[in-house]
Amino acid sequence: MSAVYRAALQEFLRGLDLDEDTRARIEINPLRVLDDKRPEVPCQLEGAPVIPDSCATRARPYHEEVQALLTIGGVAFEDDPRLVRGLDYYTRTTFEFLHDGSRAVRDRWRRPI
């Protein structure tokens, strides 16, 4: 997650009516707030910044290449700009497979610096 996106997301989330634990999450890992399943949280997220709007210039072509390869390969997909599960430990394009009702999120692990 870019510093620009993180700052924009934190600013948005700070303006919501959230409990104390969720407010603490804004500072530690704001993506976790976006993945909150309690009904009182997702209903407030309309208008939240989405990652593609602040996508790094190097990441955007990679994402478009993945989409092109899926299309060429005949793999149906939906581009969900609100998918955040796993982005705190995966990098670049993250995808989620659905098969017979089961779900798995994949990409690649971050390389050590």
DAZIHU-V328137 format. One line per field, one symbol per residue. ss: DSSP state (h for helix, s for strand, l for the rest). psi: psi as a letter, one per 20 degrees, with the letter a starting at -180 (. if undefined). Layout:
BEGIN
ss: ???
psi: ???
END
This chain:
BEGIN
ss: llhhhhhhhhhhhhlllllhhhhhhhhhhhhhhhllllhhhhllllllllhhhhllhhhhhhhhhhhhhhhhlllllllllllllllllsllllsssssllsssssllsllll
psi: pqhggggggggghhjrnqrgghhhhghgnhhhhhjpiphighiiipiqqqghhkpqhhhghgghgggghgghikopqpooijoipiiiirrcppqpppoliqqppqcqqqqq.
END
